[in-house]
Amino acid sequence: MQEILTAVTYLVVWLICEQVLAIESGLTKLLISLGAAVSVYVLIAVRDLRTKKDDVKRKKN
């Protein structure tokens, strides 16, 4: 699920850069899209890590 959301984020941000912001530079669109996709991936990973830590704490108590 995490990888699918990352890929969708990349495509959506690329289209936003192209259609809404009218950025013509391919490199700029690439960097912005990849940055957004990696950010989403990291945010989901952090959320999953916190969830796992909370589950371990609940099991101990």
N, C-alpha and C positions, 0 to 999 in steps of 0.2 A: 504494500500500500504506500509506503514511504517513497519508493522509487517512482511509482506512478504519479503521485502528487508532485514530485520534483520535476518530472518530465512535462507535466501539464503546466506547471508554473513557468518553466522555461519558455514554452510555446506562447502562453498568454502574454507574458511580459514582452516577448519579441514582437508580437502583433501590436501591443499597446505602443511600443516604441516606434513601430513603423507607421501605424495608422493614426494614432491619436497625437503623439508627440512629433511626428514627421521627421524622425531622425534618419538621415540618409546614409550615414557611415555604418558600414557593416560591422566594423570592429567595435564601435561604440555600442551597437545593439547587442553584439555578442557578449561584451563585458558586463553590460547591465543585466542581460538575461541570465547569464551564468551566475552572477552575484546573487540575484534573487533566488535562483534555484538552489544554490548551495546554502543560502540563508534558511530557506524553508527546510532543507534536509537537516541542518544543524538544530533548528528549533524543535523539530519532531524528535530527533535523537535525545535532546536534553529533556523534553517532556517525558519520553519513554523511560529514561534513566531515573527521573524523579518518581515516576509511578512505581517502578520496580523497588526503589528504596523504601517508599511508603508501604508497599506490600510486605517487605521483609520486616519492617518495624511492627506492623500489625500482627504478623505471625509470631513475633517474639513475645508480644504482650498477651 
